[in-house]
């Protein structure tokens, strides 16, 4: 009886071992096929990886083309613009000198055929800021011109009121606070007097007297 029981146990263990071996062999066969072929799951993932690599290469090419467009255009060549591309969508960031430069950057990016979309994050002064800056510049230039005209008028008036200076023989011109005297006076004393008067006018930065000569006027 004991011998029969032991024999039964031995056969059972052998059967279990064979079953386990067959199971492992089947699993290995499913993972690794003959001739070095990939498993079904690996084969399914391969197209996805290939597509991802292709998209990355396309994005790199798009970025290079956009950067080239920006650097070759006078409207954007001085702007500091960063370019990134993800799945054909171009993101522009950085700083532009004006709203027009910002718009130009977007236009140049869209000119690249492969671009699917634009995310324009470039910082730039608004159109209102541009107008305000131009207005300030114009006002500054106008103020400078008025000041020069006023200086010229004051110099001429001072010459006319001085006995030693013959005002009608001296041409007075002012540019950015620099008074230019051109003409002839009767004597060295009159010449020095004219220069002194011009230097004493408020707003005068300097006097150019190279063309102010001594002699009789024609």
Helices and strands as residue ranges (DSSP letters): H 2-31, G 34-36, H 40-71, E 80-86, E 89-95, H 99-110, E 117-123, H 127-161, G 167-169, E 170-175, E 178-185, H 188-199, E 206-214
